[in-house]
Amino acid sequence: MPDQPLPALQGLVLTGGTSSRMGRDKAAMVYHGEPQWRVAAEQLRACGADPFWSCSATQASTWHIGERAVLDVVPGHGPASGLHAAFSRGGNSAWLVIGCDYPWLEVQDLERLLAARAPTIEAVTYLNPATDDIEPLITLWEPAAQRHFLHAFANGEDSARRILRTCALRMLTPRSAQVLENRNV
């Protein structure tokens, strides 16, 4: 039986949180000369993923991203609201998802997720050595994983991590633990 082609790829930068712990918009923070919302999108583009942003209406207007903005349909569930909005858009694309608050993440880390894709794998993620847990906000969600997510979310589950654990996962070890350090504090 010939290899099945993998679904097309889209990118999602999760930026829509209120940043209540930080007291300012974490997506606008500058670590490498550009705001993180832009850096993350460029990383996705470098991997061949057409970027969208899960963001607030204010962010979408300020950043002039138009139809690339993915606004929460069911607000109030943190990153799960953004994932829900993106995955509900329909289509049969895989979503390469990254949070905007991972300043040490590089294109090579995303390329590793893409290289690990396989028809029998529903999602590819990193296993954080510091927490011994998966990182759902740096994950390639294939259509099957998205369906798991939408079903669980509709039934009241709003933990992306718990939902991701129900999928056929391929877990990778990061090149460095620092890659998975977020600035969500």
N, C-alpha and C positions, 0 to 999 in steps of 0.2 A: 504494500500500500504506500503510495507516495506521501511525502511529508505534506501536512496541511499548512497552508500559509497562515501566519500569525495575523491577528487583527491589526488594522491601522493604529497609529499612535497619536494621542493628544496629550497635552501637558496641562497640569493644574497647579498653580501657586496658591496655597492657602494663606490669605492675608486678612480675612474679614473679621478677625477677633477684635474685642474691645480693648485689648492690651491693658486691662485694669491693673494688673500687678506691676507693669512697667510704668504706667502713668503717661505713656505717649505711644504713638503708632509704631509698632515694632517693624512693620513693613517699610517704613520710611527711614529706618536706622541705616547709617552708612558705615560699612566695615571695610570695603575694598574700593572706595572712591565713587560708588554709586549706591542709591537706595536698594535695599534688599529685594523689593518687589521687582526691580529691573534686573538685578543680578540673577535672581532665580529664573526669570523668563528667558534670559540669554543662555543660561545653562540648559534649559529645556530645548531651546532652538538648536543649540549645538549638538543635541542628541537626536534631532529630527522630530521632536515633539512640538506641535503647533501650540503655543501657550495661551491659556485662559487664566483669569484671576478670579478666585473666590474672594469677593471683597464687598465692602459696604457701598451704598449708592454714592456717598460722599467721596470715597476713594476713587470710584470709577469716574466720577466727574473731574476730580482734581488731576487724575493721571491721563485723562483723555483716551480711554481704552475702548469706549463704545461697546460694541457687541461682544468684545472679548471678556467683558465682565460677567461673572456668574453670581447672581444675587441669591441669597438664601430664600428658599420657598417656605421652609419651616425653621424660622430663626430660634435662637435660644439653646442650641445643642452644641455649641462650640464647633470644632472642626467637623463633626458629624453633619452639621447643617450644610457646610460647604460641599462635603462629599456627596450628600444627598442631592443637592442642587445640580451638581455636575453629572452625576450618574443618572439622574432623571431626564437628562436632555435627549435620551434615546440614542440610536445608532449602535454600532457594533464595534466601537473603538476601544482600545485599551487606554487607560489613563495613567500617565506617569505623574504621580502626585508628590509635591514637596512643600513643606512648610517654609514660610519666609524667614524663619528665625533659626536657621542652621548656617551660620556664616562660614563654617569650615567645610561645608559640602562643596565638592568640585564636580566638574563634568565627568571625570573618570569614575566617580562613585555612581553616577547615574548610568553611565555606559555599562558598568558591571551588572546593574539590575537588568538592563536590556539584553545583555549577552546571556543571561540565565533563563530567558524565556523558553518555554517549551509547551507544546499543545496540551499536555496533561497537567500543567501547573496553572493554578488559578490566580496566584499572586506571587510576586517576588519582593522580598523585603530584607531589611537588615536586622540581625540579632544584636542588640546592644550588650556588649560585654560588661558594662558597668551595672546594668539592671537585670541582665539575663532575660530580657523581654524583647519583643519585636517592636519595630518602629513604623507604625501605620502611616505616619506623615512623611515618610520617605519610602514609597512603595509603588510598584507597578501593579495596578489593579486591572486584571483581564476582565472581559465581559462577565464571565461566570462569577468572579469575586464581587463584581458590582451587583449582580442579581442577588447574591447572598446578603450583601449590605442592605439593599433596598428592602428585601423581605424582612430582615431583622429590624431595621429602622421603623418600618411600618408597624411592627409588633412591639414597639416601645424601647428597643435597645438603641442607645446612642453612644456606645463606646466603640470607636473604630477598631481599637485593639482587640476587644472581645469578639467582634464580628470577624475580623481578619483571621483570628485563631481557628475559626470554623472552616476555613478554606484550605484547599490543597496548596500548601505553601512551599516555596523554596526560600530558605533563610541563608543569607550570606553574612560572613564576618566582615566588618568594615576594615579598611586598610589601617585605620587608626581609630581609637575610641573617641578622639576629639571630633571626628566627622559628625558624630551623632549628638554632640553637645548643642543644645538649643539655648537661645537667649531669651526665653520666655519667663524671665524673672524681673 
